[in-house]
Amino acid sequence: MALCSAVRDDSYSLAEFAEAIASESGRKVVYQDLPESAYKAILLKAGMSEELADLLSSSDAAAAQGAMDDVGRQLSNLIGRPTTPYRAVIAKALASLSV
């Protein structure tokens, strides 16, 4: 299960992120986890360079292993407040699109 926090206070899986989008939009959203090699192959097939496909697929794999997690809440400490919960960000983004 891939987890992302991208220096946020709340971490979440990409499946949870997709579920939140589905819940907020009222539309079906499916997240499909791919092995690093399969993701890279898709990027290459889409015309991406070998170097960029390697960078993106390996970065995604590292993020899935927690490389982006910020258990120390450094961003919150820097900005002096909690980060905005991801579900609130999704709701606001979808509202601005009138989805």
Contacts in CASP RR format, 6 or more apart in sequence:
PFRMAT RR
TARGET T0000
AUTHOR 0000-0000-0000
METHOD contacts of the structure
MODEL  1
MALCSAVRDDSYSLAEFAEAIASESGRKVVYQDLPESAYKAILLKAGMSE
ELADLLSSSDAAAAQGAMDDVGRQLSNLIGRPTTPYRAVIAKALASLSV
1 13 0 8 1.000
1 15 0 8 1.000
1 33 0 8 1.000
1 64 0 8 1.000
2 13 0 8 1.000
2 14 0 8 1.000
2 33 0 8 1.000
2 60 0 8 1.000
2 63 0 8 1.000
2 64 0 8 1.000
3 11 0 8 1.000
3 12 0 8 1.000
3 13 0 8 1.000
3 63 0 8 1.000
3 64 0 8 1.000
3 66 0 8 1.000
3 69 0 8 1.000
4 11 0 8 1.000
4 12 0 8 1.000
4 13 0 8 1.000
4 14 0 8 1.000
4 17 0 8 1.000
4 63 0 8 1.000
4 68 0 8 1.000
5 11 0 8 1.000
5 12 0 8 1.000
5 66 0 8 1.000
5 68 0 8 1.000
5 69 0 8 1.000
5 70 0 8 1.000
6 68 0 8 1.000
7 68 0 8 1.000
7 70 0 8 1.000
7 74 0 8 1.000
7 75 0 8 1.000
7 83 0 8 1.000
8 70 0 8 1.000
8 75 0 8 1.000
8 83 0 8 1.000
8 86 0 8 1.000
9 70 0 8 1.000
9 73 0 8 1.000
9 75 0 8 1.000
9 76 0 8 1.000
9 82 0 8 1.000
9 83 0 8 1.000
9 85 0 8 1.000
10 83 0 8 1.000
10 85 0 8 1.000
10 86 0 8 1.000
11 69 0 8 1.000
12 20 0 8 1.000
12 86 0 8 1.000
14 31 0 8 1.000
14 33 0 8 1.000
15 31 0 8 1.000
15 33 0 8 1.000
17 31 0 8 1.000
17 86 0 8 1.000
17 90 0 8 1.000
18 29 0 8 1.000
18 30 0 8 1.000
18 31 0 8 1.000
19 29 0 8 1.000
19 31 0 8 1.000
20 86 0 8 1.000
20 87 0 8 1.000
20 90 0 8 1.000
21 27 0 8 1.000
21 29 0 8 1.000
21 90 0 8 1.000
21 94 0 8 1.000
22 28 0 8 1.000
22 29 0 8 1.000
24 87 0 8 1.000
24 90 0 8 1.000
24 91 0 8 1.000
24 94 0 8 1.000
24 99 0 8 1.000
25 94 0 8 1.000
25 99 0 8 1.000
27 99 0 8 1.000
34 42 0 8 1.000
36 57 0 8 1.000
36 58 0 8 1.000
36 60 0 8 1.000
36 61 0 8 1.000
37 57 0 8 1.000
39 56 0 8 1.000
39 57 0 8 1.000
39 60 0 8 1.000
40 53 0 8 1.000
40 54 0 8 1.000
40 56 0 8 1.000
40 57 0 8 1.000
43 52 0 8 1.000
43 53 0 8 1.000
43 56 0 8 1.000
43 57 0 8 1.000
44 50 0 8 1.000
44 53 0 8 1.000
48 56 0 8 1.000
59 67 0 8 1.000
62 68 0 8 1.000
75 83 0 8 1.000
76 82 0 8 1.000
76 83 0 8 1.000
END
